[in-house]
Amino acid sequence: MLPGSLIPEQFQDVTERIATVVAALSRKIARGGLDESLQADTESANAGGDAQKALDVIADEAFRQALVGSAIRYYASEEQDDVVEINAAGTLGLAIDPLDGSSNIAVNVSIGSIFGFFPAEGSADATFLRPGQDLLGAGYAVYGPQCCLMLSFGNGVQRYLLDPDTNRFCLLASGEKITSKSNEFAINASNYRHWSRPVRAWVDDCVAGIDGPRDSNFNMRWIASLVAEAHRILTRGGVFLYPGDARKGYERGRLRYLYECAPIAYLIEQAGGAATDGIDRILGATPTSLHARTPLVFGSADNVAQLSAYHDLPESETAALFGSRGLFRS
């Protein structure tokens, strides 16, 4: 199913199992609406309070069952309130968002699965409530026009493509690198009025284009699918922003640290990019709970560093920037 030459031996079995589930989900998604409704709401919500789609539950069950008997001891999923112990003798913990972007199923937008591997410790908390820099590897699958699987185990990022004729993954590239030449940024501009002054000032300067201090025109993107955003940035550069904002419940953003932000940050750094919470490195942070949230900014290292620099400006200088160049008005 998956070529193993670049995958460390201790991960070959679990990544083969994950790849098998990814291939099966890709086919199920392609047939969504023919065999069953995948976008229908279930009667429950996940631990983060999000309504679960049928495909969320299907994907979670598929990954969990596929990993029985593997090296995975602890399974921490967005769709489970608590960590599930799969194999008491296992040596790894898996943090996973089984189906990212499920709100986009009905409109045929790319969705995916995100996961990261930690060394298993004596308890679930010791395994997962630790800095993201302790990750041993990470990856994501994107279900779109093509089904791609991106993996890293600390030796760069490998890109695999599912061949629909053979139902096997083929290695397309290793050592993927994020270009610094892209002038694209992704953010949900409808929340502009809720952002902090540094974020608004940074976006204003991008929107000002060649007439502003950045001396360059930018394009804005927003897919509302983290996997799709990450895949675009790994493919052609740019920067993604999901900052915390002033709305109740959004102070720390809405993305979960353990199974969304940390694995994506790991892949981005392996590709030569950077990932922060707007100021500090994501992988240096430690989650306080299984479903803890964090703001997330990632992409080309220079763009990410520029936004961090805006936070370092004195408030009076940031206010002056916003007042003189603000293009959106709250």
N, C-alpha and C positions, 0 to 999 in steps of 0.2 A: 504493500500500500504506500509506503513512504521510504525513499532512499535513506539509508542510515549512516553513510560515511562521515557526515559532519555532525552527527548526534552522538554525544557521549554515551558509553555503554549503559550507564545506570538509568538513562532516560529513553533508551530505544523501545522498550516494551510499552511504557506509558504513552509515549508520543505516537506509537503505532495504534494503540487503542483509541487515543483522541482523534487521530486522523481518520480512523474507520467511522467514528461517530460523525465527524465533520462531513465526510462524503455522503453518509446516509441523510444527514440534515439538509445538505445541499439539494439532494434529489427531492426530499419531502417538501422543501420550500418551493422548488421549481414546479411541483405539482399541487401546490396549495390552491384550494378552491375546487380542484378536481376530485380529490379523495376525501378531503375534510376541510373545515374552516380553521385556519391557523391563527387568524387575527381576532377571533371571538374572545371577549373578556370571560375570565373564570369568575367564580363567586368569591374569590379571595384576593388578598393583596400580599406582596412580599414584605420582608422585614423593614424595608425602606418606605413602605406606605404606597408603593406604586401598584396599580391594578395589574394583575397577571394576565397575560394573553395565553391562549391555549399552547402556542409554540414555546413560551417560556417554560411551562411545566413539562412539555414533551422533551425539550432539550436537556433540562436539568435531570430528568429521570434517565435519559439515554446516556449521558456522561457518567452519572453515578453508577449505573448498572455495569457499564463497560469497564469500570475501574476496579470492580470487585476481584480480589485475587492478585492485584497488581502491587507495585511498590508504594502506592498511595495509602498512607495511614489515615490522614485527616482530610476531609472534603469540606471546604468552606465556600458556599454558594450564595449568590445574591438571592436565590429563590428559597433558601432555607433559613429559618430563624436562628438556628444554632449549627455549630460544626457537627458533621456526621463522621463517626469513626468507621472506616471501611475495612481496614485490615490492621489489627493490633501489632502485627510484626512489620508493618510498612516503615519505610525510611524517609518518606516524603510527605509534605502537606501540599495540597492543591487548592489554590484560591481561584475561583472561576465565576465569571458572568456568563452563564450558559447561552444566553441569547440577548445580545446588546442591540438596542434600537427597535424593539418589537413594535413600537407605535408606528413604524414605517412599513410594516408588512403589507398592509392593504394597498399602499401606493407604489409598491414595487421598487422601493429604494433599498440600496445595499444595507444589510444588517450583518451581524457577526457574533463570534464567541471570543472572549478574552480570558486568559489564564496565566497563572504564575506558579512556580514551584519553590517551596521553602523546605529546608531540612526539618524533618519531624523531630519534635522534642517530646518531653514527658507528658505534656498536656497540650490541649488545643490552643489555649491562650499563649503559652510559651512558643508555640509554633508560628502563630500568625500575628500576635501583637508585638511586632518587632519592626525595626527600620526596613524599608523597602530595599535598601542596599544589601540586605541579607538574601535576596532572591538568588536562586541557583540558575534560573532560566525563566523564560516567559514566551508567550506567543499569542497570536490571534488568528482567527479564520474570518474571512470576509466572503459573504454569500451575495454575489452580484452577477453581472454578465459573465464573469468567471469566478470560480471558487479558488481563492488563494489562501495559503497557509504561510504565515510569517513566524519564524522561530529564531530564538537566540539562546545560547547557553554560555554567554560570556566570550564568544569567539566571533563576534559580528552577527549580522542578521541574514538569514537565509530565506529566500522566497521560493515557495513551491506552488505549482499550479496543478489543479485536478484535471486530468485528461478524461473528458466525459466518455470517450470510446473504450478506455481500458479500466476506468474507475480507479486509477492509481495516480499518486502525486508525482510530479516530475520536478526536479530541481532546476529552477530557471536562473538563479543568481545567488551568490554568496558574497558577503562583505558589502551589503547595501549601504549607501551613504546618502545623507540628506544634503541636497544642494543648498547653498547660501544665496543663490541668485534669484529666487522666486520673490515676487512682490504680491503675495496673496496672504490675506489673513481671514480667519474664520471666527465669527462671534455673533451672538444673537442680538442684533442692534435694537430690537424692540425693548430691551431692558436698559437702554442707555441712561435713562433718568435715575436708575437705581445704582449705577456704578459709582465707585470712588473717583475722586478727582484725577488721580494718576492714570487710571484706565481710560477715563473719558479724554484726557489730554492726549494720551498715546493714540487712541483711535482718531481723534480730531486731526492729528498731524498726518496720519495715513490718508484720511479722506481728503485733506487739503492737497495731496498729490504733489505735482511738480511745482505748484505755487506755494507750498508750505516748507517747513524746515527739513523735511526728509528728502526734498528735491527729486522725488520719484513718484510716479503714479502707481496706485495699488488697486487690486481687485478684492472684493469682499465675498466670502463663501460662507454658507451655513447649511449643513445637511441634517443636523440634529440626529446624527448617528456617529458615536465616538469612533467605532471601528472604521467607518468610511472616511471620517476626517483624518484619522491616523494614517490610513492607507494612502490617501492623496498626498499627505505631507511627506511620507516616506518615498513616494514615487516622484514628486516634483517640487518639494520644498514648501516653505511658507510657515505660518504660525497659527496655532489654535488657542483660543482663550475661552475658558468658562470660569470667570471670576466669582468670588463671593459678592453679594450686593446687599442693599439696604432692606430688601423684602424679608418679612418674617419667615424663617425657615431656610433662607438662602444665604445666611451670613457666612457659611462655609461652603458655598456652592451646592451642587446637587450630585456630583459624581462621588462614587465610593472609592476610598483610598485603596483598600486591600486588593480587590479583584478587578478594578477598572484602571485607576490612576497609576498605581505602582507597576503593574505589568507593562502598560503603555510607555511609562517613563523609562523603564529598563530597555525596551526595544529602541526608543528614540535615542537614548544615550549610546547604545551599541552602534547606532548608525551615525554617530558624530554630532547629534543634536543635543538639545538641553530641555529639561522639564522642571518647572518650579510651581509653587503655589502663587506666583506673581512676584514673589520676593526670594524665597528660600527653595533650595533643591528638594524636589519631591522625595527622592530616594533616601534623603537624610532624615525624613520625618518618621515618627512612630505612631500608628493608629491607636486610639484609646479603646476602641471597641470594634467588633467584627464588621459592622456596617457604617463605620465612621466616614464622614464626608470631608472633602478638601477642595479648595479652588484648584484649577489646573490650567497651566500655560505650557505648551510644548511646541517644538519645531526647530527651525534653523537657530543655531546657538546665538548668532548675533542679534536676531530679532527678540529672542527671549531675554537676552541681557539688556537690550534697550528698554524693555518694559520694566525690568527690575530697577533700572536707573531712574525711571520716572518716579518710582516710589521713594527713592532716596532724596529727591528734591525737597527743599523746605516747603511747608504748606503754602506760604505766601507766594513762592515762585510758581508752584503748581497752579494756584488760583489765578495768577497773572496769565499763565499759559492758557488756561481754560477760558478766561474772560476775553482774551484777545483773539483766540483762534477757534473758539467753539463753533462748530458748524451745525451740530444738533442742538436743539433747545428743549429743555424740560418744561 
